[in-house]
Amino acid sequence: MKEVMLEWRQRLAFNSILLYIGSTIFVCYLSFGVRSNELSPITWNVVFWIIMLFVSINAMAKSFADEQKGRHFYYYTLASPQAVILAKMVYNSLLMIVFSVTALLFYSMVLGNPVEDMTFFFLAILLGATGFSSTLTLISGIAYKAAAGASLMAILSFPVILPMLLMLIRLSKNSIDGLARSVSYDEIVTLMSVNVMLAAVSYVLFPYLWRS
Amino acid sequence: MFYFLTFGEVKIQIFVEFYSPQTDILNMKLTWWKLLAILILLYVIIGGFMFDVPKLNILNESIRNLYFHVPMWFGMIISLLISVIFSVIYLAKGNAKSDIQAAEYANTGIVFGVLGLLTGMVWAQYTWGSYWSGDPKQNASAIGLLIYLAYFVLRGSFTDDQQRARISAIYNIFSFPALIALLFILPRLTDSLHPGNGGNPGFNAYDLDSRMRLLFYPSILGFTLLGVWISSLRVRIRLVRNRIYGIE
């Protein structure tokens, strides 16, 4: 928990991501122009999730890279690697939930909101935020160790995160159409199991990454 | 193909045999399973084109692709699984050999994957009408290949050997569950044009007389053995090269 507080102190990153969200959405809004009210729900949905994908990659890339060299050694003496990865995943999930909700608010403000089943859409966002953070936290650690910057982060994470993204898009499409909730139980169960699996794998693997 | 791969290395191998007292990694013995692979593949290639197949609408003779296309995917999954196992061994023990093995099995897996895509695309041109029809399984396997290409990009971005071995092993293990989700869970959730999905009858419905199975199962075994053989050759080449340059 202390980790979470520590990360919170670096609000510069937080603000820059907020600005990133704002400007991306505004770019989308301007690109669709006056025709934005004719946006089909499918396009609305897909554009939203692609924005979220890039936002999360940008946000997570900072989760290791922005720390000074000495601090890793400090953590190393202070806490076990399992605690570090758990804290980072929890923090990143919270961060992503906050980002997703703000993004959704701003997004529906400028581009309208065709969602019929809002609680279910929030469930999709929740699953997406935890899923993105459990996948990307370890990958950002890998990219940080490789010292190759953000492009490697994108290369490594896209193929891993794509199945999750596709399932999220389908789930939120169901909620936009206001389908019966039982239709999407399949997706929810799969998403949750994939999330848990990836989080567990990162929990097991992180000590090896940390040691080097 | 493997002769082609080793041809350039023959000089190095002779060189090492001459100067190095340790010849354990150089034994060129044709063990029983390699013979088995050769025999099975001969049988599959001859039988695959010559034997009778059930005559069916649309599929016609293209049903023979079952002997070549599907085993590619088995070969890929098995190679990648072996690669992941070696990555786990590397993280547990930290010996350089398992890292090389993991990388080479992943390499072979990619070759199988590309061949699987190509054989599938040729088949799809004649049965579905186009090389690429955005079928979930096609997309999923293309993304799966991207994972392993990213794995090699990651390997390329390190200068330190140990660092590279450890971190690429981590990525390899981490991405495998995602690959499994991609190949086995996701296509099940949507309709696919593939036989056995989305209301299309599976191949099992066709070959009830089990003539095809007589070729199909050996074919899987044969191509898998071939994959293991190619990878073990490449691992040996790398080990020999390391020994020459004194890296090991």
Interface residues (C-beta under 8 A of the other chain):
Chain A: T135 L138 I139 I142 K145 A146 A147 A148 L152 I155 L156 F158 P159 V160 I161 L162 P163 L166 M167 R170 D186 E187 T190 V194 M197 L198 V201 S202 L205 Y208 L209 S212
Chain B: L91 A140 I143 G144 L146 I147 A150 V153 L154 S157 F158 Q162 Q163 R166 I167 A169 I170 Y171 I173 F174 S175 P177 A178 A181 L182 I185 L186 L189
